[in-house]
Amino acid sequence: MKVRAQEVKSRIFELSGGHPALDLVNTLDWRFRDSGPEELLEDYADVVRFVEQTGLMNAMDARKLLRSASENKAAKVLVSVRDLREAAAELLYAAVDGKSPSSSALKRLEEFFASAREQQKLRWDGEKLEWALPQASSFPSFPLWLLSLNTETLITSEQMPLLRECGNAECRWLFIDTSKNHTRRWCDMKICGNRMKARRFKAQHRD
Ligand SMILES: [Zn+2]
């Protein structure tokens, strides 16, 4: 388990993807493990905590949002965030494998991006115009819109050729490889790197 969760309240996400959209995909942990993955977004509070920890939302807005969202609405947003994540995962893993994404993944992403864009309003920030989302705390879907727009930003960006996956076949966490010679192999050296090194060492010294 990659998350230090002494208690669910203080779940701390490991943000090693280099982009919130990749960290989101990585919240289905051990996605390729034989015994099944581990869900790190267990409830709406996890979604809000995740968005706050990625720096996309401030702590005050996060608290207000958690207080104001109805149970029913929160449950729906959780389902949508997971749907967005899985559509993004389908496209991104196809991309790292050098394949084209399925048209169904594209269609689902298009819907998420379009409905988030619909919420944006033009705002004068003092120097220039910008597209901005409405005030966070009054909209339970705010984390979904933020994550949709961030996913769109990454997938349509020049960073995509630097998309890589962790070399541990059960992990395959995604990251943007910004290392100098583009030689990064692990989500985290401490988590997967050392374990894989130990495994190789054992294999080489079996006889
Ligand atoms: Zn890994």
Boltz pocket constraint, residues with backbone or C-beta under 6 A from the ligand:
constraints:
  - pocket:
      binder: B
      contacts: [[A, 166], [A, 167], [A, 168], [A, 171], [A, 172], [A, 173], [A, 186], [A, 187], [A, 188], [A, 191], [A, 192]]
      max_distance: 6.0
